[in-house]
Amino acid sequence: MTNLYYYSSHSFPTTIKMVRYFDQLKLIPKGFTIGKERELASCLKQLHFTKGNKSIHLYVYMNEQLNELFLFVQEGPLKERLIRYAPKPFLTLDFSEELFIDETTPQGIITRIDTHLAALDKEMTDARPDCLHLYGQSQWHDDAYIVGNGAALERLHKSIGEALQYGESRKCFVPSDDEAYDVYISCVDDTFDFETLPLQYHDTEFFPKQVPPLEAFKFYKLEE
């Protein structure tokens, strides 16, 4: 499994010198030990932090063409705590996406990010809303349903492909009431014991209240 990153972005008005902001950007998370900052390229920094016996790192990427900074935080148990201390401009945005970074060279990382941003921009500018409804099983032998338009099913297909390649994936969708939600997908190996998971039925007359399948996910922090 490669590293999976949560990211958010911050656009700059033309009156603000983004390069100066990038050079002076400091992240000081309370309770963390700060490791060495590495400047991988003139537009890419890597920062490393530890807390106890756990560690996490992040990238800060500057795209001058878009006049935008991107903050990438490694997925894991420390992620939520670390992003609380991220610079405020990154946290005021409602939108965030994920990115699998499996490159090791600076230019490879930059190319991976730029390719992802170009694909995301195409998705965002597509006129079709990605509306998806999921209807699960109420109890034994009930049917399950997936109803979505082309854009949503293409996005779901992409997410399944990422789970097959990387092990896990997450994508945001909207139903008809525009209340966005995330769909988490885990591709477990053939030795996985499905009996460790709660049953998927949601009729509380016969089954306990449905809880997330925590045992199936290693990189996403799921909450009951």
Order of alpha helices (4+ residues) and beta strands (2+ residues): beta-alpha-beta-beta-beta-beta-beta-alpha-alpha-beta-alpha-beta-beta-alpha-beta-beta
